[in-house]
Amino acid sequence: MKKLLFLLLPVMVFAQSFILSNIPLPRTYIQDLDPYECDEECMQEYLIEGMIFSFLSHAKNKLPNKEQNEARVLLVSILNLGAFHSSNQLNIALLLPYKKIGKYAASTTNATLAYLMTKSHSFRLKSYKVDSESIEDFEMALSKIREDGFEYIIAPLTKEGVKNIIEIDPALHIYFPTINKKDVTTSSAFLSFGAIDYTQQSDLLLKEALSPLVIFSDKSATGKQLSVYQKEQFLHPKVELVDTNISDENSFFGDTFSMFSMNDTQEPTQEEETPLELDEVEKDVINYSVSKRTSNLEYYLKDKEEVLHASFFINTPIIKSAMIMSQLTLYDTNATNVLSTQINYDPLLLSMTQYSDRKDMVVANSITEHNNVLIETNALLENDIVYDWINYTTTIGIDYFYSLITDEERIYKAKIEDNQMIYDIELLQPSHSKFKKYVRPYREPRMKEELLLEEAE
């Protein structure tokens, strides 16, 4: 009979917390006393029989069998196994402006912790709270971080915060999962950026748009920026905007997440561009800015011939988007399609809308790499890296830092260009119960003569 000796220390109990305890986590150690080799078939038998400790005693290193290796990594994470190697310790700091980023102070911490738990490597993870994103608060925090021996920092900051870090120019490796490098100006080799690119997503989606294009946005900085960009790109493809004259005031995540900060004092307005003739077909764009309190779109949609059979681009959060989509159906707009960036890649979309409202919707998504072990480990901490792009980009960042420190291969294959993570973009369609790959439908060409005839009628 094969013998196995193991020491099982108390398995850690997970609890949601905004502060990481200074008490070291208990470790589980497994010692292999089996004098015989265990091949792939033998390992599989251990898993089938539920003999996880016998399995782990032989699985000290990465396994060639993908499924077995995933089981190994997940068990190492759950049981908090002691490190199998003792190379340089991982020292990762988290710079967290709680008042600015709210729930993401906890979720980005959990995403970082979940990743490190899956590695058989000792680590030290410490969070540093700042009351504001002022230069003074950052200087104090960075000084303390450096004093404590940390050189690698995950910092989910707003655009304002990143600009202040750039001004300080610390000689520390800092990764910003919330900001795209396009939104700031820096040449520092120490600063890396992980946010997705809404403009690239917009470019891909606009290829599916037919005139007229109706853009619904909220009154946040992001809504304004996207509506201006999408309008110009639709009318003048390949033209890059240099300055949209939109202030960054009150911006959040530059401002990729401040969809809830809106000015409700502005009356409904309609902005129409002078049609531009391209390829013998006139293109029209209509911009609508909708306040947070607006719940009835009758003013925008009822008996409006100019929006019939339009492509609709929606730059609003999920709740507002669901309301808009239901009323596109209510007021018989006969939308050609409904387009949206990452903002509405959310499973709530499937439960908050009727299928008839979303059947012609196309959503851009940059969360294209999935690792089952990390997904499950995050789930243990009640964290989402499947739909939440900030948690996802945080995971990408800690994977990048882990590779830099240990020289091990990265799990995620996202390219890094000029210190910016580059993500693939896929177009998806919300079906009855899930997001599926978008397949462009065949449409009869809409000739200029047909459009003129429709207008005459």
Stockholm file with secondary structure:
# STOCKHOLM 1.0

chainA/1-457         MKKLLFLLLPVMVFAQSFILSNIPLPRTYIQDLDPYECDEECMQEYLIEGMIFSFLSHAKNKLPNKEQNEARVLLVSILNLGAFHSSNQLNIALLLPYKKIGKYAASTTNATLAYLMTKSHSFRLKSYKVDSESIEDFEMALSKIREDGFEYIIAPLTKEGVKNIIEIDPALHIYFPTINKKDVTTSSAFLSFGAIDYTQQSDLLLKEALSPLVIFSDKSATGKQLSVYQKEQFLHPKVELVDTNISDENSFFGDTFSMFSMNDTQEPTQEEETPLELDEVEKDVINYSVSKRTSNLEYYLKDKEEVLHASFFINTPIIKSAMIMSQLTLYDTNATNVLSTQINYDPLLLSMTQYSDRKDMVVANSITEHNNVLIETNALLENDIVYDWINYTTTIGIDYFYSLITDEERIYKAKIEDNQMIYDIELLQPSHSKFKKYVRPYREPRMKEELLLEEAE
#=GR chainA/1-457 SS CCCCEEECCCCCCCCCCSSCCSSCCCCBEEECCCCSCCCHHHHHHHHHTTCHHHHHHHCSSCCSSHHHHHHHHHHHHHHTBCCSCCCSCEEEEEEECHHHHTTHHHHHHHHHHHHHHTSSSCEEEEEEECSSCCHHHHHHHHHHHHHTTCCEEECCCCHHHHHHHHHHCCSSEEEETTCCGGGSCCCCSSEEECCCCHHHHHHHHHTTCCSSEEEEECSSHHHHHHHHHHHHHHHSTTCCCSCCCCCCTTCSTTTTSCTTCCCCCSCCCEEECCCEEETTEEECEEEEECCTTCCCCHHHHTTCGGGTTCEEEEESCHHHHHHHHHHHHHTTCCCSEEEECGGGCCTHHHHHSCHHHHTTEEEEECCCCCCHHHHHHHHHTTCCSSSCHHHHHHHHHHHHHHHHHHCCCCSCCCEEETTEEECCCEEEEECSSSEEECCCCCCCCCCHHHHHHHHHC
#=GC SS_cons         CCCCEEECCCCCCCCCCSSCCSSCCCCBEEECCCCSCCCHHHHHHHHHTTCHHHHHHHCSSCCSSHHHHHHHHHHHHHHTBCCSCCCSCEEEEEEECHHHHTTHHHHHHHHHHHHHHTSSSCEEEEEEECSSCCHHHHHHHHHHHHHTTCCEEECCCCHHHHHHHHHHCCSSEEEETTCCGGGSCCCCSSEEECCCCHHHHHHHHHTTCCSSEEEEECSSHHHHHHHHHHHHHHHSTTCCCSCCCCCCTTCSTTTTSCTTCCCCCSCCCEEECCCEEETTEEECEEEEECCTTCCCCHHHHTTCGGGTTCEEEEESCHHHHHHHHHHHHHTTCCCSEEEECGGGCCTHHHHHSCHHHHTTEEEEECCCCCCHHHHHHHHHTTCCSSSCHHHHHHHHHHHHHHHHHHCCCCSCCCEEETTEEECCCEEEEECSSSEEECCCCCCCCCCHHHHHHHHHC
//
